[in-house]
Amino acid sequence: MPAVIELECRCYYRMISKRLFMFHNDRIITANDRFIPGRIRCPGVFETMLYDRGVIYFWERHLRRLRAGLSLLWFPKLKIRFRPIVRELIRLNGPGKARVRLMIWREGKTFHSAATVTPHRAYPSARIHKGFNIYIPRIRLKPFEHPADLKAVSYQPYAQVYQRARVAGYDDALLLNRQTYIAETSRANIFFVKGKDLLTPACSCGCLKGITRQIILDLARAQGYRCRPVRLNPREISAMDEVFLTNSLIGIMPVVAIKGFWNGQHNRRPVTNALADAYRGFCQAYRRTPAKKL
């Protein structure tokens, strides 16, 4: 079993041992480890969001992307109302910080929907300061198989490279497409800083159109950085000043090294730190909006 899926299974086993619950096809049931992206080998989409003290961050943006993914797969329009379902799962499972996941997929002619709420522990500040150490595996992605709006439940290639990265002692793996352009990591979007330029792989390279990715681009432009979606070859990143990753759970995570191609410094991340501060402020402002309460 790939390590990323095994880690997910352990989380669900803990849920079951604590008698926590999930939603599946119109019913609240005991948490089940079958409902994990990567184990579901069928056409479908999912979204993962952070819940904290009454707020699911950027809920509306995630639902918009979920609907876009369903449209790409020619699935029926989303009719299920996930918000009251998630609210009930939080009531049943406890109000702590959590990862909220919504999933819709098709097995044969049968459509399935599921929602889970699992405990989430954020990285401590010391771990964030240390940064991620990543490498580039040999696997290559086909961009046309990974549309920017499609967050697919069947993501075995990502699970496989993440497994190899963890076994080899790395925090993540940086994926390239068939033209050897950088796409993303197995779990996050990636950014490169060169002076006042903020570079990130273009969606045509095979990366997901990340929710946090877009927020960071908007915040960076507001701070005067030149933001450019680009096609980058790994050989071009040696000249970069800073590198960081983004996703909905980690926010911004500095990268300290990309094996064989780039090495950074712990104490020289002015742009990464500035954008991390801006992102925290953006999240705090989001929290203060009454309509955002779950």
N, C-alpha and C positions, 0 to 999 in steps of 0.2 A: 504494500500500500504506500503511495507517495507520501512523503513526510508532511506536506502541507495538509493533505486530507487526513492523515493520521492525527495531526494536531487538532484539526477541527473535530474529529471523532472524539478525542479526549474531552473536549469542551462539552460536547453533547452527552457523553457518558456522565460527566459531572452534573449536567442538567437533570438527567434521568435519576441519578442518585439523590438529588435534592427535590425530586418530584416537581421539576419545572415543566412548563408547558409551551406548546407551539400551536400554530394554526395550519390546518391542511384541508383544503376542499370543503369549506363551510363548517368545519368542526374544530374545536379546541381539543387537542390530544396531548398525551405525554410526549415530551421531546423525543425525537427519533433521529438517529444518526444517518439515516438514508438520505435525508434532505439536505445535502451539502453540495454546492457547486463543485464540479470536478468529479463527483461520484454520479451525478445525474448525467447520463450520456445521451441526452436528447436535445432537440432544438428548444431553446428557451432563453430567458433573460433574468437577470437579478440585479438588485441594488443593495448596497451596504451603506448604512448611515450611523452616525454617532448620536446617541441619546444621553443627555445629561441634565438632571434637575428640571424636568418638565419640558424640555425642548429637544426636538430632533432637528439637527442642523441641516439646513438647506433641503428640507423635505420636498418642497415644490420643484426644485431643480432636478432632484433625483426622479421624481414621478414623471417629469417631462421627458427625461432620457429613457425611462422605462417604456413609456408610450412610443417613443421613437424607435426603440428596439423591437417592440411588438409589431410596428408597422413594417420594418425591414424584413421580418420573418413572415409577413402576411398573416399574422395572428388576428383574431377578432379584437375590436377596441376594448380597452380595459373598462370593465363594469364594476368590479369588486371595489368596495370602499375599505381601503387598508387602514385608515386612520383610527376608527373605533376598534378595529381588531388589535392593532398595536397597543392602543391605550389599555385594552383589557389584558393583554399579555404582560404589560408592565405592572398592572395591578396585581396579577397573579404571581409573577416571578420576582417582584421586588423593585423598588424605585432607584436602585443604584445606577451608576454609569454603565451603559450597555451598548452593544453593537446590535443594530436593528437590520434585519435582512428580509427583503421581499423577493419572492421567486415565482415565475410563471413559466411553465414548460408544457410540451406536448409529447405524450407517449402514444404512438399510433394515431388514433382519432380522438383520444381523450386528453383534455386540457386539465392541467393541475395548477393550483395556486397554493403558496405557503408563505408563512411569516414566522420568523424566529426573533427572540430577544435573548441575547446571551451576555453574561458579564464581560466587561471590557476594562482592562488595566492599561492606562496610558504609560508611555515610557517616562521614567523619571528624568529630571533635568540633566543629571550626570550622564545618562545614556545618550541623550540628545546631543550633549556637548561632545561626547566621544565620536558620534557620527557613524554612518554605515560604511562598511567595507564590502565592495561588490566586485563581481567579475563578469566576463563575457563568455558564455558557453558557445558551443559550436552550432546549436540549433538555430535555424533561421525561420522567420515568419513570412507568410505570404500576405501582403497588405490587403488584397481583395477579400481574404478570408476573415479579416478582422476589421470590419467597418467601424469608424470612429464613434458611432452612436450605439453600437451593439456590445453590451456587457453580457457575454454568453455564459449560461450555466455550465456548458460543456467546455471547460478550459484546461484539458489535460496537459497541453504543452507548457502552460504556465506552472501547473503543479509539478511537472517533471523537472523543470529548470530550478524551481525553488527548492525542491528536494536535493538536487545536486549541489546547489549553493550552500545549503545548511550543512550537508554532510562534509563538504570541503572546508567548512569553517567561515563561510561568508554570510553576510546578512541578506543579500538578494543577488539577483542575476540580471544583467543588462542585455536586452534582446535586440537583435538586428534583424532587418528584413532580408529578402533574397538579394537585394542590391547592396547589402552590407551597410545600409544606413541605420542609424540608431532609431529605435522605435520607442521603447519604454522598458521598465523592469517588470518582473513577474507580478508585482503588486502595486506599482506606482508609476506616475509620470515623472519625467526627469527634466531638470533645468540646468543650464550652463551660464555662468556669468563671465563676461569679458569686458572689463572696464564698466561703461554705462550701458552695455548691451546685455539683454537677458534673452537667451536663446533656448528654444524648446523644439523637439521634433515636430514637424508638420504632421497633421492627422493623416495625410496621404502616405506617410511612412509606415503606418500600421498601429499607431498608438490610439488608446481610448481618449475620447474627448472628455477628460476628467473634470468633475465639478470643481474640485479644489484648484486644479490647473487653471481653469478660466478665472476663478476669483483672484489668483496670484497674478495673472496677466493684467487684470483690471487694476489691481492695487499698484503694481509696478509702473504701469503707464501713468497713473495718478501721481506717482512720486518722481516722474521724469525719466524713467529708464526707457530705453529703446527696446521694445519687445518684438522679436522676430521668430516666426515658425520657420525652421530650416531643415535641410537635409545634411546631416553630419555623419562623416565617416569616423570611426574610432581614432584614426591617426590624427584627426584634427583637434582632439580634445586635450592634447598635452599642453596647449597654450592657454587653457581656460584658467581663470582665477579661482572660481568657486563652482561647486556642483551640489545640487540638493534634489530631494525627491518630494513628491506631494501625493497624498490621497486623503480620503475623508476621515480616516481614523487617526493617522499620524500627524495630519496637518503638514508641517514642513520638517523634513529630516535631512540634516547635512550629510554629505558624502565625504569621507576622509580619503578614500582611495578607490580607484578602478584598476584592478590588477593588470599590470603590463602597459597601462596607457596614461595614468594620471595619479598624482599624489598631491593632496592638499595639506593645509595646516589648521590645527585646532583653533588657533587664536587669530586667524585672519579670514573672517567671514563677514565683513561689514554689510554686504548686500543681503546675504542669507539672513543675518540677524535682524536687519531693518525690515525685511519682508515678513519675517516671523512675528515681529512686534506688530506690524500692520495687520497681519492675519488675525492675531489675537484680539486686536481692537475691533476688527470687522465682526468676529464671532461674538464679542461682548455686545456690540450694537445690535446684532441679530437677536440676541437673547432679550434685549430690552423692548423689542417690538411685541406688544401684547398679542397680535394676531399669530405670532409664531409659536405660542404655547400649544402643547399637544392637547 
